[in-house]
Amino acid sequence: MKKVIFAITFCMACVFVLPAFSFAEVTRDEVINETARLTGLSKDALELVYQEAPSLFAGVEQAAFTVKVVHLFANARDDNAVLELFNRFADTLRTTFLPGPLNTFFTAIKAYKTSLEVIRDYVFIPSLKESIYRNYRSSRLIDWKRGDKSTESISTAFEMATMGRFSGYYEVKESMYQELVRAKGYNQDLIGPKLENYLRSQIDQFWKDTLELRFQREMLTQNESAITAKIWETIAGDLERIRRRAMQRPKAKVADSNVSPPATPRESTPDSETSPTSTEPDTEFFDAMIPDSAVSTSSVTSSSLPEEPETPEEILAAFRAVYPAYLRWWHHEPPLPRIELLANAEPVGDGKYRLAYRLWRVVEDGPHKGEEYVALDYEIAQTLEEIKDILKYMKEKLK
């Protein structure tokens, strides 16, 4: 009877989840729109590139799909909905698009699913006092901020939350134990210490996994924007290849004046993505963020940009002078980030030059408010000809 009740309850939860699956599908228009947003290329130019080489957009499509699935998980109304989503999407997500926090979330789901399958057919699952989760969360959050995601941290938090009779956990556990013994047909008088400890440990493990899943759901919801930004970062190389393909079409309208420029992938803040309020770089802030070896943006103006370079040395010198200013122009929406320039056209062999920088932002809300996080980690190797093309584009934008 209990099994039937659970099945009915679970299926009722599925009614609210299954229609959401269609929202995870990614259409061609969505792929084009996301690529335009991330690169600054016009939709017309991207449509032409898509017609010629649709495989170039495979990474964008998978990343967009992953972002949608993350949003569904972050807004799932309960554990049953989370399980149904996991069963539906877990095997369709590529691991290369899953940042660390999302893998941790999936690990918590798997553990909960395993524990639930052990006892759900035998006992009625009651609810715990809200104070137990609050105490569990407080303990886990301390370790979570330190990056401690170990099973020891989970066990310690569980013990802290359930210790003492006043927690209310003892009554719940004892009731479930008695019911489990009856459901399995054991003789209460003949159960030895070994079997009793085993059955009680199953109940403890179930509640431990239940509390951890709730904690991970909360962390996912709070950090959805930051996780989404990390997913988009994984396709920086795909976006660059699309941009280069589009730039090879001289008759097409490449740049979209209503979208940010394409030389770097656009990053997302943990709170919201706001449109740029100005196209003028904040030179005072930028000078403090770029290393001393880089040229200050205050010295790069429309009148001081290098003349048309011809030799490799001239091309590289001009690029290195303009690139820092362009980065500041590209990432000028408030609140202003901290830009760490890691490589400015550094030779890496095979006729290629490395471009790399790291973008730091500050969490504005939530438990990590005031802490810095890496919003974008960008790196790519370009040929001298590609460097020259990018230089031409940057100079046009900075005029």
Secondary structure, DSSP 4 states (H G I P E B T S, - for coil): -HHHHHHHHHHHHHHHHGGGGGGG---HHHHHHHHHHHH-B-HHHHHHHHHH-GGGGHHHHHHHHHHHHHHHHHT--SHHHHHHHHHHHGGGS-GGG--HHHHHHHHHHHHHHHHHHHHTTTS---PPPHHHHHHHHHHHHHHHHTT---HHHHHHHHHHHH-SGGGSHHHHHHHHHHHHHHHHT--TTT--HHHHHHHHHHHHHHHHHHHHHHHHHHHHHHTHHHHHHHHHHTTHHHHHHHHHHHHT-TTS--B-TTS--SSSPPP--SS-----S-SS--HHHHHHHS-TTSPPGGG--TTTSPP---SHHHHHHHHHHHHHHHHHHHT-SSSPPEEEEEEEEEEEETTEEEEEEEEEEE--SSTTTT-EEEEEEEEEEEEHHHHHHHHHHHHHHT-
